[in-house]
Amino acid sequence: MSRFFARLLIIVLAASLMIFALPLHAQQDRLPKDQRALVERAIRAVEATQNYTSFVSHLDQTLADSSQVGEAPGSFSDRRYTISRDSFFTLDAAGEPNIQSLQTLDFAGESSAWEIPHRYTLTSEIRVVGALVYVRAKRESAQEAILPQMPPGWLIAQSSAHEWAALDALSLDEWINAPDEQRIFDLNIPLLLQESSGAALESITLDDGTPADRITLTINGADLRRGMAAYVEAQSGGPNSTVYYGSIDLTSTWMITFTLNETDQVVAFEIEGHLRWTDFDLNFVSPLLDPGTLMNQEYDMMSAYTIRDINAPLAPISAPEVEREEIYGLF
């Protein structure tokens, strides 16, 4: 669950968006004309971020994911993340992404699989240079003795059977599988935006004194089911994932606010999401589980993203020296 939303936010917050001529869903046709125009405008602005050749961004994010399988005590998990990230994106001479991402992640969680709750702070740096993904991280915790071992120094991340569980919270597989997509918005986010249940416009003034528009799109539970299912299917998530996200409770809500400058560039956006599943039968997605294996899950997210220095010259990031010859896989 956390990786999907790291994709939808961090990566809706640090992934790229390809340009599609997407037909508007019939849901938009049911919106008033002025609201439909706002949805279309937001989608165009999101798609245009694919043309940003450089930018600097900052993210503040909180995520909370709790689940219970079976009757208490059963199998339970409660995980909370607070993230602060600065990213620098540009293109090298060959037109390949050149990225530096500096992140601090605070984690607190408990699980039926753990004897005691876990708490730690993970400080990391990720660089993408010449299509290679480099990572280093440092963890601070009073529980080092029971936490997975941290890798030393810089590593080159690549797919293999080896696993550094200590770095799982960084969702490094997203960087390894698609390093060229670590921009701003996820590939298929317009599929979700097209399911907007409502849209509103507010005129504001930015800190530099220039005017801007804030477009807020809201998605109710019924529309969120369709949007999430279409999104996951487009991501080749498979039928099980489509069933899972298509079973979101009708009480779930999603709200995205885009701040557009005078040229309709996205210079900031905020996301508030609340997803719920009640008595979801896990046998639908895993036949190995007995029918009637019920799960209740809650996912809450708050994100604030700012973007500056769009298309401005940025000094390229160099590849770090990797002290060890081995190349470690990270998922």
Residue pairs with C-beta under 8 A, 6 or more apart in sequence:
1 65
1 67
1 297
1 299
2 63
2 65
2 79
2 81
2 169
2 171
3 171
3 173
3 174
4 232
5 63
5 273
5 299
5 301
6 171
6 174
7 15
7 171
7 174
7 186
7 235
8 186
8 189
8 192
8 231
9 61
9 271
9 301
9 303
10 59
10 61
10 83
10 85
10 171
11 171
11 174
11 181
11 182
11 186
12 185
12 186
12 189
12 256
12 271
12 303
13 59
13 61
13 184
13 185
13 271
13 303
13 305
14 57
14 59
14 85
14 87
14 101
14 182
14 183
14 184
15 174
15 178
15 181
15 182
15 183
15 184
15 185
15 186
15 187
16 49
16 50
16 178
16 180
16 181
16 182
16 183
16 184
16 185
16 186
16 187
17 46
17 47
17 49
17 50
17 183
17 184
17 185
17 186
17 187
17 189
17 190
18 50
18 187
19 47
19 50
20 47
20 190
22 43
22 190
22 191
22 194
24 36
24 39
24 40
24 194
25 194
25 195
25 226
27 194
27 195
27 196
27 197
27 223
27 226
28 36
28 39
28 40
28 194
28 196
29 36
31 39
31 196
31 198
31 199
35 196
35 198
35 199
35 200
36 199
38 199
38 200
38 201
38 215
38 217
39 193
39 194
39 196
39 199
39 217
41 215
41 260
41 264
42 193
42 199
42 215
42 217
42 256
42 258
43 190
43 193
43 194
44 264
45 258
45 260
45 264
45 265
45 266
46 185
46 189
46 190
46 193
46 258
46 266
47 190
48 264
48 265
48 266
49 183
49 184
49 185
49 265
49 266
50 183
52 89
52 183
52 184
52 310
52 311
53 90
53 91
53 311
54 89
54 90
54 91
54 309
54 310
54 311
54 312
54 313
54 314
55 89
55 184
55 307
55 308
55 309
55 310
55 311
55 312
56 86
56 87
56 88
56 89
56 307
56 308
56 309
56 314
57 85
57 86
57 87
57 89
57 184
57 305
57 306
57 307
57 308
58 84
58 85
58 86
58 87
58 305
58 306
59 83
59 84
59 85
59 86
59 87
59 303
59 304
59 305
60 83
60 84
60 303
60 304
61 81
61 82
61 83
61 84
61 85
61 301
61 302
61 303
61 304
62 80
62 81
62 82
62 83
62 300
62 301
62 302
62 303
63 79
63 80
63 81
63 83
63 299
63 300
63 301
64 78
64 79
64 80
64 81
64 298
64 299
64 300
64 301
65 77
65 78
65 79
65 80
65 297
65 298
65 299
65 300
66 76
66 77
66 78
66 79
66 297
66 298
67 76
67 77
67 295
67 296
67 297
67 298
68 74
68 75
68 76
68 295
68 296
68 297
69 75
69 76
69 282
69 293
69 294
69 295
70 293
70 294
73 112
74 112
75 112
75 113
76 110
76 111
76 112
77 109
77 110
77 111
77 112
77 113
78 109
78 110
78 111
79 107
79 108
79 109
79 111
80 107
80 108
80 109
81 105
81 106
81 107
81 169
82 105
82 106
83 103
83 104
83 105
83 106
84 103
84 104
85 101
85 102
85 103
85 104
86 101
86 102
86 103
87 99
87 100
87 101
87 102
87 182
88 99
88 100
88 101
88 314
88 317
89 97
89 98
89 99
89 182
89 183
89 314
90 97
90 98
90 99
90 314
90 316
91 97
91 98
92 98
92 129
92 130
92 316
96 130
96 131
96 180
97 128
97 179
97 180
97 182
97 183
98 128
98 129
98 316
98 317
99 126
99 127
99 128
99 179
99 182
99 317
100 125
100 126
100 127
100 317
101 124
101 125
101 126
101 127
101 182
102 124
102 125
103 122
103 123
103 124
103 125
103 126
103 170
104 121
104 122
104 123
105 121
105 122
105 123
105 124
105 169
105 170
106 120
106 121
107 118
107 119
107 120
107 121
107 122
107 169
108 117
108 118
108 119
109 117
109 118
109 119
110 116
110 117
110 118
111 118
115 146
116 143
116 146
118 141
118 143
118 146
118 147
119 141
119 142
119 143
120 139
120 140
120 141
120 143
120 147
121 139
121 140
121 141
122 137
122 138
122 139
122 169
122 170
123 137
123 138
123 139
123 140
124 135
124 136
124 137
124 138
124 167
124 170
125 135
125 136
125 137
126 133
126 134
126 135
126 170
126 172
126 175
127 133
127 134
127 135
127 317
127 319
127 320
128 134
128 175
128 179
128 182
129 317
129 318
129 319
130 319
131 179
131 180
132 156
132 319
133 156
133 157
133 158
133 172
133 175
133 176
133 179
134 154
134 155
134 156
134 157
134 319
134 320
134 322
135 154
135 155
135 157
135 167
135 170
135 172
135 175
135 330
136 153
136 154
136 155
136 320
137 150
137 151
137 166
137 167
137 170
138 150
139 147
139 150
139 166
141 147
147 166
148 164
148 165
148 166
149 164
149 166
150 164
150 166
151 164
151 166
151 167
151 328
152 323
152 324
153 322
153 323
153 324
154 320
154 321
154 322
154 323
155 164
155 322
155 324
155 327
155 328
155 330
156 322
156 327
156 328
157 172
157 175
157 176
157 328
157 329
157 330
158 176
158 327
158 328
158 329
158 330
159 173
159 176
159 177
159 329
159 331
160 327
160 328
160 329
161 329
162 328
162 329
162 330
163 329
163 330
163 331
164 328
164 330
167 330
168 331
172 330
172 331
173 330
173 331
174 181
174 182
175 182
176 330
176 331
181 187
184 266
184 305
184 307
187 234
187 235
188 230
188 231
188 234
188 235
189 231
191 227
191 230
191 231
191 234
192 219
192 227
192 228
192 230
192 231
192 254
193 217
193 227
193 256
194 227
195 219
195 223
195 224
195 226
195 227
195 230
196 217
196 218
196 219
196 223
197 218
197 219
197 220
197 223
198 217
198 218
199 215
199 216
199 217
199 218
200 215
200 216
200 218
201 213
201 214
201 215
201 216
202 213
202 214
202 216
203 211
203 212
203 213
203 214
204 211
204 212
204 213
204 214
204 259
205 211
205 212
206 212
206 259
206 261
206 267
210 261
210 262
211 262
212 259
212 260
212 261
212 262
212 267
213 259
213 260
214 257
214 258
214 259
214 260
215 257
215 258
215 260
216 255
216 256
216 257
216 258
217 255
217 256
217 257
217 258
218 253
218 254
218 255
219 227
219 253
219 254
219 255
220 250
220 253
221 248
221 249
221 250
221 251
221 252
221 253
222 250
224 248
224 252
224 253
224 254
224 275
225 245
225 246
225 247
225 248
225 250
226 246
227 254
228 245
228 246
228 248
229 242
229 245
229 246
231 245
232 241
232 242
232 244
232 245
233 241
233 242
237 245
240 284
240 285
240 286
241 285
243 284
243 285
244 280
244 284
244 285
247 277
247 280
247 284
248 275
248 276
248 277
249 275
249 276
249 277
249 278
251 276
252 274
252 275
252 276
253 272
253 273
253 274
254 271
254 272
254 273
254 274
254 275
255 271
255 272
255 273
256 269
256 270
256 271
257 269
257 270
257 271
258 266
258 268
258 269
259 266
259 267
259 268
259 269
260 266
260 267
261 267
265 307
265 310
266 307
267 306
267 307
267 308
267 310
268 304
268 305
268 306
268 307
269 305
270 302
270 303
270 304
270 305
271 301
271 302
271 303
271 305
272 301
272 302
272 303
273 299
273 300
273 301
274 298
274 299
274 300
274 301
275 297
275 298
275 299
275 300
276 297
276 298
276 299
277 295
277 296
277 297
277 298
278 296
279 294
279 295
279 296
280 294
280 295
280 296
280 297
281 291
281 292
281 293
281 294
281 295
282 289
282 293
282 294
282 295
283 289
283 290
283 291
283 292
283 293
